[in-house]
């Protein structure tokens, strides 16, 4: 697993300069069978990141440019009458691919956005009364501009809840930006990327991630962390049970990428903000105080008690009286 994931990571970092954490989160979502939402201002490399992953793995790829006039059938597919066979033939839409890149998803109408709900959650598409399974592995990488920008629609809560992670690429530092300018003086590194792993290898990694051990203490810690979002006075909508499932899946993938076959509380803590923050809705008072959901989530992580490591199993500890030798004896009782 480490060797395959490292090849994909190095391939992506040839294009994405100075953003190792965003690349790691992308791999976590891929191995955890989730979907990734990239939210940032235009021009920072959201689509390039999605393309870098698509070209680094040997999977079928499709791209959907979301616009206000895009129809749901453009995504899921449509049945067309075949004159020769005198019957309707289904033409699969762009969602029938292993990696689907949705560019500027919040520029489409809510009706079109809802066409992805069934595909993202159940990995199938129902059209004309027939349900068709999507290929495996299946991952949606969607980009969106901030809601304050012109011509955008906020994603509904049900749509946001289906994305495992929301990440922000951010501006590069000066050195990374200079290297990017130098690397893209010609054709650019994206055109030179070649697949470093096949679809079969990705499926093997996904199956391995499913077997990563999560102790009861760590599982209850994740449940407690998610439950705290539902009782916070500054949040009017907390995280759903689907969020708990996504958090543990992502923690398993992060542990596997770190070379471990078990999940630590640190894995849950590191992923709490990117996995849970975009599902939360602050109260009006919190919005007026300009306290973002990321800050509220980070505060919950700091105040939620971390489970203690289990005591080693074996011989019971001696009581204080057993450490002292009995009167008139030169031996220590019990040894």
C-alpha positions as CSV (number, residue, x, y, z in Angstrom):
1,X,0.0,0.0,0.0
2,X,2.7,2.5,0.9
3,X,4.6,2.0,-2.3
4,X,1.5,2.4,-4.5
5,X,0.2,5.5,-2.6
6,X,3.6,7.0,-2.7
7,X,3.8,6.7,-6.5
8,X,0.4,8.5,-6.8
9,X,1.5,11.2,-4.4
10,X,4.7,11.9,-6.2
11,X,3.0,12.0,-9.5
12,X,0.4,14.6,-8.2
13,X,3.1,16.7,-6.6
14,X,4.8,17.2,-9.9
15,X,1.8,19.4,-10.8
16,X,0.6,20.7,-7.4
17,X,3.5,22.8,-6.0
18,X,3.8,23.3,-2.2
19,X,0.5,21.7,-1.2
20,X,1.3,18.3,0.3
21,X,-1.6,18.4,2.8
22,X,-4.2,18.9,0.0
23,X,-2.6,16.0,-2.0
24,X,-2.7,13.8,1.2
25,X,-6.4,14.6,1.8
26,X,-7.2,13.7,-1.9
27,X,-5.6,10.3,-1.4
28,X,-7.4,9.8,1.9
29,X,-10.7,10.4,0.2
30,X,-9.9,8.1,-2.7
31,X,-8.9,5.2,-0.4
32,X,-11.9,5.8,1.9
33,X,-14.4,5.5,-0.9
34,X,-15.5,9.1,-0.5
35,X,-16.0,12.3,-2.6
36,X,-14.0,15.5,-2.5
37,X,-15.3,19.1,-2.6
38,X,-12.6,21.7,-3.4
39,X,-13.8,25.2,-2.5
40,X,-11.6,28.2,-3.2
41,X,-11.3,31.3,-5.4
42,X,-10.7,30.9,-9.1
43,X,-7.2,30.2,-10.4
44,X,-5.6,28.5,-7.5
45,X,-5.5,25.0,-9.1
46,X,-8.7,23.2,-8.0
47,X,-9.4,21.7,-11.4
48,X,-5.7,21.0,-11.9
49,X,-5.6,19.0,-8.7
50,X,-8.6,16.9,-9.9
51,X,-6.9,16.3,-13.3
52,X,-3.6,15.4,-11.6
53,X,-5.3,12.6,-9.7
54,X,-7.2,11.5,-12.8
55,X,-4.0,11.2,-14.8
56,X,-2.1,9.5,-12.1
57,X,-4.4,6.5,-11.9
58,X,-5.4,4.3,-14.8
59,X,-9.2,4.8,-14.5
60,X,-11.9,6.1,-16.8
61,X,-12.4,9.9,-16.3
62,X,-15.1,12.3,-17.3
63,X,-15.5,16.0,-16.7
64,X,-18.8,17.9,-16.3
65,X,-18.7,21.7,-16.7
66,X,-21.6,22.9,-14.5
67,X,-23.6,25.8,-16.0
68,X,-27.1,27.2,-15.3
69,X,-28.5,25.5,-18.4
70,X,-27.1,22.1,-17.7
71,X,-29.8,19.4,-17.4
72,X,-30.0,16.4,-15.1
73,X,-30.1,14.1,-18.1
74,X,-26.7,15.5,-19.2
75,X,-25.3,13.9,-16.1
76,X,-27.2,10.7,-15.6
77,X,-27.9,9.8,-19.3
78,X,-31.0,9.7,-21.5
79,X,-32.9,7.1,-23.6
80,X,-33.0,7.7,-27.3
81,X,-35.3,6.0,-29.8
82,X,-33.3,3.8,-32.2
83,X,-35.0,3.8,-35.6
84,X,-33.3,0.6,-36.8
85,X,-34.1,-1.5,-33.7
86,X,-37.5,0.2,-33.0
87,X,-36.6,0.5,-29.4
88,X,-35.2,3.0,-26.9
89,X,-31.5,2.8,-26.2
90,X,-29.9,4.3,-23.1
91,X,-27.0,6.6,-23.6
92,X,-25.0,6.8,-20.4
93,X,-24.2,10.3,-19.1
94,X,-20.9,11.7,-17.8
95,X,-21.4,10.2,-14.4
96,X,-20.7,6.7,-15.7
97,X,-16.9,7.0,-15.1
98,X,-14.6,5.9,-12.3
99,X,-13.4,9.5,-11.6
100,X,-15.9,12.3,-12.3
101,X,-14.7,15.9,-12.2
102,X,-17.4,18.4,-11.6
103,X,-16.2,21.9,-12.4
104,X,-17.9,24.8,-10.6
105,X,-20.7,22.6,-9.3
106,X,-22.4,25.5,-7.6
107,X,-23.1,27.3,-10.9
108,X,-25.8,24.8,-11.8
109,X,-29.4,24.9,-10.6
110,X,-30.4,22.8,-7.6
111,X,-32.4,20.5,-9.8
112,X,-29.2,19.6,-11.8
113,X,-27.1,19.3,-8.6
114,X,-29.6,16.8,-7.3
115,X,-28.8,14.5,-10.2
116,X,-25.6,13.5,-8.3
117,X,-27.3,12.6,-5.0
118,X,-28.1,8.9,-5.8
119,X,-24.8,8.4,-7.7
120,X,-22.7,9.7,-4.8
121,X,-24.4,7.8,-2.0
122,X,-25.6,4.6,-3.6
123,X,-23.2,4.4,-6.6
124,X,-26.0,3.7,-9.0
125,X,-28.2,5.7,-11.4
126,X,-31.9,5.1,-11.8
127,X,-33.2,6.4,-15.2
128,X,-36.4,5.4,-17.0
129,X,-37.3,2.9,-14.3
130,X,-34.0,1.0,-14.6
131,X,-31.2,1.0,-12.0
132,X,-27.7,0.8,-13.4
133,X,-24.6,0.3,-11.2
134,X,-21.6,2.7,-11.6
135,X,-18.1,1.4,-12.2
136,X,-15.7,0.8,-9.3
137,X,-13.8,2.6,-7.9
138,X,-16.1,5.6,-8.1
139,X,-15.1,9.1,-6.9
140,X,-16.5,12.6,-7.5
141,X,-14.2,15.5,-7.3
142,X,-16.2,18.7,-7.4
143,X,-14.9,22.3,-7.4
144,X,-16.9,25.3,-6.4
145,X,-16.3,29.0,-6.0
146,X,-17.2,30.9,-2.8
147,X,-20.9,31.6,-2.5
148,X,-20.3,35.3,-2.4
149,X,-19.2,35.3,-6.1
150,X,-21.6,36.2,-8.9
151,X,-23.6,33.4,-10.5
152,X,-23.3,30.8,-7.8
153,X,-25.9,28.8,-6.0
154,X,-25.2,27.5,-2.4
155,X,-25.1,23.7,-2.3
156,X,-28.1,22.2,-0.3
157,X,-27.4,20.5,2.9
158,X,-28.1,17.0,1.5
159,X,-25.5,17.6,-1.3
160,X,-22.8,18.9,1.1
161,X,-23.4,15.9,3.4
162,X,-22.4,13.5,0.6
163,X,-19.0,14.9,0.3
164,X,-16.5,13.3,2.7
165,X,-14.0,16.1,2.8
166,X,-14.1,19.8,1.9
167,X,-10.6,21.2,1.2
168,X,-9.2,24.5,0.2
169,X,-6.1,24.7,-2.1
170,X,-5.1,28.3,-1.1
171,X,-2.5,30.5,-2.6
172,X,1.0,29.1,-3.1
173,X,4.0,30.5,-1.3
174,X,6.4,32.7,-3.4
175,X,9.0,29.9,-3.9
176,X,6.3,27.4,-5.1
177,X,4.7,30.0,-7.4
178,X,8.1,30.7,-8.9
179,X,8.7,27.0,-9.5
180,X,5.2,26.7,-11.0
181,X,6.0,29.6,-13.5
182,X,9.2,27.9,-14.5
183,X,7.6,24.5,-14.9
184,X,4.8,25.8,-17.0
185,X,6.8,27.9,-19.4
186,X,6.3,25.2,-22.0
187,X,3.6,22.5,-22.3
188,X,3.2,22.1,-18.6
189,X,3.8,19.1,-16.3
190,X,0.1,17.9,-16.4
191,X,0.5,16.8,-20.0
192,X,3.5,14.7,-19.0
193,X,1.8,12.7,-16.3
194,X,1.4,9.0,-16.8
195,X,-0.7,6.5,-14.8
196,X,1.2,5.1,-11.8
197,X,-1.5,2.7,-10.6
198,X,-4.4,0.8,-12.2
199,X,-8.0,0.5,-11.1
200,X,-7.3,-3.0,-9.8
201,X,-4.6,-1.7,-7.5
202,X,-6.8,1.0,-6.2
203,X,-9.5,-1.5,-5.4
204,X,-7.0,-3.6,-3.5
205,X,-6.0,-0.6,-1.5
206,X,-9.6,0.2,-0.7
207,X,-10.2,-3.4,0.5
208,X,-7.1,-3.1,2.7
209,X,-8.3,0.2,4.2
210,X,-11.6,-1.5,5.1
211,X,-9.6,-3.9,7.3
212,X,-7.8,-1.2,9.4
213,X,-8.6,-1.8,13.0
214,X,-10.7,0.8,15.0
215,X,-10.8,0.1,18.7
216,X,-14.0,0.7,20.7
217,X,-12.4,3.7,22.5
218,X,-11.5,5.4,19.3
219,X,-14.9,4.7,17.8
220,X,-16.7,6.1,20.8
221,X,-14.4,9.1,20.6
222,X,-15.5,9.8,17.1
223,X,-19.2,9.4,18.1
224,X,-18.6,11.8,21.0
225,X,-16.9,14.3,18.8
226,X,-19.7,14.3,16.2
227,X,-22.4,14.3,18.9
228,X,-20.9,17.5,20.4
229,X,-21.7,19.3,17.2
230,X,-25.5,18.6,17.7
231,X,-25.6,20.3,21.1
232,X,-23.3,23.3,20.5
233,X,-25.2,26.6,21.2
234,X,-23.6,28.3,18.2
235,X,-24.7,25.6,15.7
236,X,-28.2,25.2,14.5
237,X,-27.4,22.1,12.4
238,X,-24.9,19.5,13.6
239,X,-23.2,16.6,11.8
240,X,-25.3,13.6,10.7
241,X,-24.6,9.9,11.4
242,X,-23.3,9.7,7.8
243,X,-20.6,12.2,9.0
244,X,-19.5,9.7,11.7
245,X,-19.2,7.0,9.1
246,X,-17.1,9.2,6.8
247,X,-14.9,10.3,9.7
248,X,-14.0,6.8,10.6
249,X,-13.5,5.8,7.0
250,X,-11.2,8.7,6.5
251,X,-9.3,7.9,9.7
252,X,-8.7,4.3,8.5
253,X,-7.3,5.6,5.2
254,X,-5.1,8.1,7.0
255,X,-3.7,5.4,9.3
256,X,-3.0,3.2,6.3
257,X,-1.1,6.0,4.5
258,X,0.9,6.4,7.7
259,X,1.9,2.7,7.6
260,X,-0.3,1.6,10.5
261,X,-3.0,-1.1,10.6
262,X,-4.9,0.6,13.5
263,X,-6.5,4.0,14.0
264,X,-5.2,6.5,16.6
265,X,-7.2,9.4,18.1
266,X,-4.8,11.7,16.3
267,X,-6.1,10.5,13.0
268,X,-9.7,11.4,14.1
269,X,-8.5,14.8,15.4
270,X,-6.6,15.7,12.2
271,X,-9.6,14.9,10.0
272,X,-12.3,16.4,12.1
273,X,-12.3,19.8,10.6
274,X,-12.1,18.8,6.9
275,X,-14.7,16.0,7.3
276,X,-17.2,17.7,9.6
277,X,-17.0,21.5,9.1
278,X,-18.8,21.8,5.8
279,X,-21.8,19.9,7.2
280,X,-22.4,22.4,10.0
281,X,-24.7,25.4,10.0
282,X,-23.9,28.3,12.4
283,X,-26.6,30.3,14.2
284,X,-27.3,33.9,13.2
285,X,-25.5,35.1,16.3
286,X,-22.4,33.2,15.4
287,X,-22.5,34.6,11.9
288,X,-22.8,38.1,13.2
289,X,-19.8,37.5,15.4
290,X,-17.9,36.3,12.4
291,X,-17.0,33.0,14.0
292,X,-16.7,30.4,11.2
293,X,-17.6,26.7,11.4
294,X,-14.0,25.7,11.1
295,X,-13.2,27.7,14.3
296,X,-16.1,26.1,16.1
297,X,-15.1,22.6,15.0
298,X,-11.5,23.2,16.1
299,X,-12.8,24.4,19.5
300,X,-14.8,21.2,19.9
301,X,-11.8,19.1,19.1
302,X,-9.8,20.9,21.8
303,X,-12.5,20.4,24.4
304,X,-13.5,16.8,23.7
305,X,-11.6,14.5,26.0
306,X,-9.3,12.1,24.2
307,X,-9.5,8.4,25.2
308,X,-6.6,7.1,27.3
309,X,-4.4,4.3,25.9
310,X,-5.4,0.9,27.1
311,X,-3.4,-0.7,29.9
312,X,-1.1,-3.6,29.0
313,X,-2.8,-6.9,29.6
314,X,-1.0,-9.5,31.8
315,X,-0.1,-9.7,35.4
316,X,-2.2,-7.6,37.8
317,X,-0.3,-4.8,39.7
318,X,0.8,-5.5,43.2
319,X,-1.0,-3.8,46.1
320,X,1.2,-1.6,48.3
321,X,1.3,-4.1,51.1
322,X,2.6,-6.8,48.8
323,X,5.7,-4.8,47.9
324,X,6.9,-5.1,51.6
325,X,8.4,-8.4,53.0
326,X,6.5,-9.9,55.9
327,X,7.9,-9.5,59.4
328,X,10.6,-12.1,60.1
329,X,10.9,-13.2,56.5
330,X,13.7,-12.4,54.0
331,X,11.5,-13.0,50.9
332,X,9.0,-10.7,49.2
333,X,5.6,-12.4,49.2
334,X,4.2,-13.1,45.7
335,X,7.5,-13.1,43.9
